[in-house]
Amino acid sequence: MSKYQLAKSIAEHKTNPLELLGVVEITEEGATEPSYEVWEGNRRVCAVLLLNDPDLAPPKWRKRFQKLSDDVDVIETIEGRSFDDHDELRFWMRNIHNGMQDGRGRKDWGPDEQHRDNPTRKNAIAFELLEMAETLELITRSDRKGKLTTLQRFAEKPTMREILGVDDSDPEHVTFRRSDADMAALLAVIINDLIAGEINSRANDQDIASYAAQLEESAGVAPLPDEDEEDQDSDTQAPVPPPSPPPPLPPRPRSLNKIKRSNDLVRVLAKLEAQKLLGLYASLTKMSAQANTQIVAVGAWAFIESTAKLCGADDKTSFDSYFTRGKQGRMHSYGVELREAGVIHDALKRLATGGNTTKHHAVSGTFDHRQIINDFEVVTPMLVLALSKRIEE
């Protein structure tokens, strides 16, 4: 019975000072005291009447209302306003009860606002991941909207919990056993996939388990050791440090095995609702270019060719001919400096030649995966600018 819960709230906290009753006067001629009809706030008035006189409650609820009534004084007044203009009262009632109405009415709290106000385990992991991602500028506040419950469906599964090393026993202070660097790498992949739609509400348990199985490899992080192993490591006596360690070796060059993901590129594709390109880009950035050089070469060609078409290229114009350099070129209109445009155009030509040759020739093809990765990284900022201009149009 919802009126019991309302009466219980009123007994504990009194009536809501942010909400007034809306009444109209119906005093009959000759009456000594005014009478009013409640139009707005009937449930509150009913709850107060049952608190004041529990015998009015249905028999099976009477004892419960009596127990509430014993702990509170009789409520004699409720804040409200009397309306002579019935149309005005109806207007305000509609604003309260008919939803947003293009911003005129009340907006219900969504899952984010509910968790921020009253943290529970229901969405705690996803909320903390999104908070961290926003801090790292992997996602904007506007892009977060509507993503919380979808991400929680993935993050709460045992396979994902194990990878993240999450502890949500205190939903207000969710923690992860991962290092900050590992979490940043994992979040970069997770947020990209969330924005691109690969993390979605249609995924079942098997889909989520498959996603979790490749997450660490995609993020380039090592598996997290078991907590028991960590405890054993911390219990062992620290070894005596060597007297004079040798000077550190220079850092090894970054291993180039995959096309590097770009958060900016994913965001503009998502705004354009370019599902084909989002899916193709997700595949390109997850597939090992070293093991699948020819597939990645053709995929990179297809991605840039489709991007050029989305930006306005006709069917007879190749992407290296569409994204022109020079003072009158398209790249200059996007804001690319002339010298950088020349470097980008060279990369475009290599990607175009490599993709075309690999597609069409029986023997010849692209075999240098590192050049593909490097060229794609060079052209990506220009593609972001081109797609951003397409959005503005």
CORLIN-V657463 format. One record per residue. RES is the residue in one letter. PHI is phi as a letter, one per 40 degrees, with the letter a starting at -180 (999 if undefined). Layout:
RES,PHI + RES,PHI
This chain:
M,999 + S,c + K,c + Y,c + Q,c + L,c + A,c + K,c + S,c + I,c + A,c + E,c + H,b + K,g + T,c + N,c + P,c + L,c + E,b + L,b + L,c + G,b + V,b + V,b + E,c + I,b + T,c + E,c + E,c + G,g + A,c + T,c + E,b + P,c + S,b + Y,b + E,b + V,c + W,b + E,b + G,h + N,c + R,c + R,c + V,c + C,c + A,c + V,c + L,c + L,c + L,c + N,c + D,a + P,c + D,c + L,c + A,c + P,d + P,d + K,c + W,b + R,c + K,c + R,c + F,c + Q,c + K,c + L,c + S,c + D,c + D,c + V,b + D,c + V,c + I,c + E,b + T,b + I,b + E,c + G,a + R,a + S,c + F,b + D,c + D,c + H,c + D,c + E,c + L,c + R,c + F,d + W,c + M,c + R,c + N,c + I,c + H,b + N,b + G,g + M,c + Q,f + D,g + G,h + R,c + G,c + R,c + K,b + D,c + W,c + G,c + P,d + D,c + E,c + Q,c + H,c + R,c + D,c + N,a + P,c + T,b + R,c + K,d + N,b + A,c + I,c + A,c + F,c + E,c + L,c + L,c + E,c + M,c + A,c + E,c + T,c + L,c + E,g + L,c + I,a + T,c + R,c + S,c + D,c + R,c + K,d + G,g + K,b + L,c + T,c + T,c + L,c + Q,c + R,d + F,c + A,c + E,c + K,c + P,d + T,c + M,c + R,d + E,c + I,c + L,c + G,g + V,c + D,b + D,b + S,c + D,b + P,c + E,c + H,b + V,c + T,b + F,b + R,c + R,c + S,c + D,c + A,c + D,c + M,c + A,c + A,c + L,c + L,c + A,d + V,c + I,c + I,c + N,d + D,c + L,c + I,c + A,c + G,g + E,c + I,c + N,a + S,c + R,c + A,c + N,c + D,c + Q,c + D,c + I,c + A,c + S,c + Y,c + A,c + A,c + Q,b + L,c + E,c + E,c + S,c + A,c + G,g + V,b + A,c + P,d + L,c + P,c + D,c + E,c + D,c + E,c + E,c + D,c + Q,c + D,c + S,c + D,c + T,c + Q,c + A,c + P,c + V,c + P,c + P,c + P,c + S,a + P,c + P,c + P,c + P,c + L,c + P,c + P,c + R,c + P,c + R,c + S,c + L,b + N,b + K,b + I,c + K,c + R,c + S,b + N,d + D,c + L,c + V,c + R,c + V,c + L,c + A,c + K,c + L,c + E,f + A,c + Q,c + K,c + L,c + L,c + G,c + L,c + Y,c + A,d + S,c + L,c + T,c + K,b + M,c + S,c + A,c + Q,c + A,c + N,b + T,d + Q,c + I,c + V,c + A,c + V,c + G,c + A,c + W,c + A,c + F,c + I,c + E,c + S,c + T,c + A,c + K,c + L,c + C,c + G,h + A,c + D,c + D,c + K,c + T,b + S,c + F,c + D,c + S,c + Y,c + F,c + T,c + R,b + G,g + K,c + Q,b + G,c + R,c + M,c + H,c + S,c + Y,c + G,h + V,c + E,c + L,c + R,c + E,c + A,c + G,c + V,c + I,c + H,c + D,c + A,c + L,c + K,c + R,c + L,c + A,c + T,c + G,c + G,c + N,c + T,c + T,c + K,c + H,b + H,c + A,c + V,b + S,c + G,a + T,c + F,b + D,c + H,c + R,c + Q,c + I,c + I,c + N,c + D,c + F,c + E,c + V,c + V,c + T,d + P,d + M,c + L,c + V,c + L,c + A,c + L,c + S,c + K,c + R,c + I,c + E,c + E,c
